[in-house]
Amino acid sequence: MATVALAWLLTRQGVVAPVVSVRTADQLFDVMAAPDLRLTRHQLAELDRASA
């Protein structure tokens, strides 16, 4: 879930650097995977709708 949330934030205009914090190595791996996750237009639209 964190990977998707961060990947979505990275596509948002005006978001320069989302601030994150981790406590475990697994959480770190989730955060580090976000820039490589490519969300489809449909997925982005669904996330935009959910955030409104």
N, C-alpha and C positions, 0 to 999 in steps of 0.2 A: 504494500500500500504506500509506503514512504517513497519508493522508487517512482511510482506513477505520479504521486502528488508533486514531487520535485521536478519530474520531467515536464509536467503540465506547467508548473511555475516558470520553468525556463523558456517556455514558449510565449509567455505573457509579455506584451509590450510594457515597458516601464519597470519591470522586475529586473534589477541589475544583478543582484547576488542574494539569493535566498539564504537566510541564516539558519543553520541546522546544528544540532548537538547529538552526540551518540554516547551510549554507555557500554556497548558491546561491539565485538568485531563484526557480528552479523549485521548490526545496524549500520556500521561503517560501509560494509559491502553494498547494502541497499542504497545508501547515499551516493556512493561512487558509481553505481550503475545508471543513475538517472540521466546523465548527459548522453548516454549511448542508446537510451530507449526512444524509439521513434513512434510517436502516437499518430494514428490516422486522423483525418479531418473529422470523421464521425466520432471517434473517441474524444477528441478535443471539444467538439460541440457538446457532447454529453457531460463532460467535466465542467464546461462553462455554464451549462444549464443547472447543474447540481450546485454550483458555487453561488448562484444568484439568490 
